[in-house]
Amino acid sequence: MGITNAILKIREHRKSGKVAGVNFLVDSGAVYSLVPGNFLDQLDIEPYKEMNFSLTDGTTIKRRVCSAYFEFEGEGGPAPVIYGEEGDEPLLGATTLESLGLVLNPFTRTLHPMRMLMA
């Protein structure tokens, strides 16, 4: 369930000169993040495959997938990203949160560094 927003920088890879700031709805229940295709096109990020995704209402949609580098408050990491089509809104999912070492506190609606445990 999306309950807060966060602005993240995205780029093709860590050293890319082109960068875009995107306002995401944070949804820790979503697996992948979604970025509208027009942002990805401006950053020269190209999809490399298609995947099927199940929506909460049970319908299945097909979207292209690519990889991007995400940054939030100085921390960054790569993650797969859904190439959004017209009408799709930016969504920040669990895979990207984990790549950045972040967790969502549902009570305060804020992102925090993940506690790392070694077994």
C-alpha positions, 0 to 999 in steps of 0.5 A: 500500500502506497502511503508516502512520496519521496523524490529520488534521482535516477540515471542510467548508471552511477557515473552517468551525467544525465540525471532526473529527479522523480517524485515517487509514491512509495509502495513497499508492497510493490516488487519493482519500481516504475518510472514513466518512459519519457523520463527513461527516454531522456536518460537514454535508458532502454528496456531489454525485456518484457514481463507480465505483472499482476495488479491488485484487482487481478488483471495482468498487464505487460510492460517493458523492463530496464535497469536504472541507478537510483539515489536518495539522500546521498545513497545509491544503487541499481535496480530493475525498473518498469518502463512506464506507459502513458497514464502510469505514475512513478512508483517506488517498490521493494527491490529499489528500497532494498538496493538503497538499503532503505525501509519504509516506516509505516507509522511515520511514513518516512524512509530510514536506513535498513538495519543490516544483520549478519548471521 
